[in-house]
């Protein structure tokens, strides 16, 4: 049985490219999340467009990811847990909102820092939240002329 070394070499190169692509895809989609950091929680009225792995940003810079989303059966709100990178201190009077990257972009969680000299600690819950705003409902209100007059 003879081996063609060109075929072996090409097969190895294809396999190496497949592994590299798999590593890149898992990192860019958040499947291999870095768990270094501390967890905070928040409860939202609407969490439209946000799920596990969604970016948490401060001033446009990714500082963490959403790690858990569940429905609170008592309050009918979306309870969310997210991880913040070590070294990032969030003031304890900060707000957290669901923001959009644009008309066609996805949603992300944005931390709006406050001015307090005290900071959230692991396991704390951010009380000041603003849920997602539905673009469709805004357009319907605009078309219907219900501008809040």
N, C-alpha and C positions, 0 to 999 in steps of 0.2 A: 504494500500500500504506500503510494508516494504522496508526500505532502507538498503542496505548492506554498512556499513561504510567503508569497505575495498575498495569497488568500488569508493566511493566518495573521499577517500583519494588518491587513485591512479589517479583518474581523475584530482584532484587538482594539484598533482605533475607533471603530463604531461602538464597541462596548464601553470604552472609556468616555466617549462623547455622551452616550446614554446615561451613564452614571453622573457625569458632570451636569447634564441637563436636569436630572432628578434632584440633585442637591440644590441647584439654583432655584428650581420650581418650589421645593419645599421651604426654602428660606424666604422667597418673595411672597408666598401665600400665607406665611405665618404658621405652617405646620410644625416647624421645629422652633417653637417659641423659646426664647431665653427667659427662664423663670427668675433671673436675678432681679430683685426689686421688692417692693412691698405692695400689698393689696389694699385698695379702697373700694367703697361701694357707693351706689347712688340708685335712686328710684325715679323712673321716668313715666310720664303719662303716655307718651308714644315713643317707640324705639325704632320706627320705620327706617329700614335701610342699614341697620346696625346689627351685627352678630358677633359671635366669638371670632377673634382674630382681627377685628376692626381696629384701626389705629386710634390711639389717644394722643392728641397733639396740644402743644402749648406754643403760641406764637408761630404756628406753622411747622414746628419741629416735632417729630415723633418722639414721645417720651414714654410710651407704653402701649399696651394692647388690651382689648376687652377679653377677659378670660372666662366669664360665665354670664348667661342671660337666662332668667326664669320669670314666670308670671307669678305674682303674689296673689293668691286666691282670695285673701281678705280685702286688699285694697284695689285689686284689678289694675295694678301698675306693674311695669317691667322692672324687676330688681336686677341690677347689673353689678358685676364685679370686674374690676380692671386692675392691671398691674402697672405700677409706675417704676421706672428705672431707679436704681440706687443712686443717690447723689442729687436727685431732683426733689427739692422740698416745695410742697404746695401749701401756700398760706391757708389757714383754717377758715377764712371768710371768702374763699374762692367759689365761683359758680362753675357748673359744668353744663354744656349745651351740645345738642346734636346739630352739627353744621354740614353744609353741602359743599362739595368741591366745585359746583357750578351747575348749569342746567342739565348737562348730560353726565356729570360726574357722580360718584358715590358719596355716601355720608360718612362722617367720622365724628369722634367724640372730641370736643374742644374744651380745654380747661381755661377759664377766664380768671386769672389770678387776682386775688384781693390784696389788700395792703397790710394785713395783720402781721405782727412780728412772731406769731405762733403758727405752727405748722401741723398738718394732719399727720397722724401716726398710723402704722399698719392696722388695718381692720376698721378704721373710722369710716363714717358715711358722710358724703357731701349732701347737704340738705337743699341747697339752692340749685335746682335743675330746671332745664327747659328742654322739652321734648322736640321731636322732629316736626317741622312744618310741612304739610303736604302741598306740593306744588299744584296738584290737580284741584284741591279745594280752593286755593288762592285764585286760580284761573276761573273757576266756576263763579266765585264771588265777583270777580272783575267783570266777567261777561254778563252776569245777571244784574250788575249795577248796584250791588249791595256793598257799598264802600264804607258802611258804618255811619251813615248820615243820620 
